[in-house]
């Protein structure tokens, strides 16, 4: 698959942030139908009203197996699936909520994409193989201490991407992993870093579909950190240590 023209797409977490940007950019790229997966379809009513012939609201809480199974039956024509829904919580070892944060983030960030992938793998196979896109984060490669439990969930998602790529190859499903840096969304509002527009994530994903790339580092920060990690992993680890030390001094 080198284009999304006339393809049928499903996006989880489609009502805001990166998910909404995927919906907008895939619309521009000529997708024939785009299912907007969201926990409450009222959240996408304005999007559907603007493009009723393309956008289809789909009730989908990725942590609820009943929702996922129902979605796989309703959206049985999907050719491109985008595992995008996610949450991010800041914490560290001294945070009393860290264990609860971990449980919540693993439910949404890992178990959700796992359930979606399991449910839709047969759908993609039936529809010719298709493309499975799963959004992790550069934090799925680099351990940012201020996001200790979020990082763990994104490392897990990276593992899911690699396993899915191997397990779905025989049915002709292309698996793409997406690894953004800090993106300018509500979820990252309190992240003290320069941020990149959500549209960049969707645009770089479209380029990967066209080129056949499997791994997408969507912005300069993600690209630079991944290159540094490949060149000298211990140097990146030291960089994270220095970030913590600077933060502790400032406090």
PyMOL commands that set and color helices and strands:
alter all, ss='L'
color gray80, all
select helices_A, chain A and resi 17-28+41-50+65-74+98-126+138-140+148-167+169-171+186-188+198-211+220-231+233-250
alter helices_A, ss='H'
color red, helices_A
select strands_A, chain A and resi 8-11+33-38+55-59+80-83+131-135+174-178+215-216
alter strands_A, ss='S'
color yellow, strands_A
deselect
rebuild
show_as cartoon
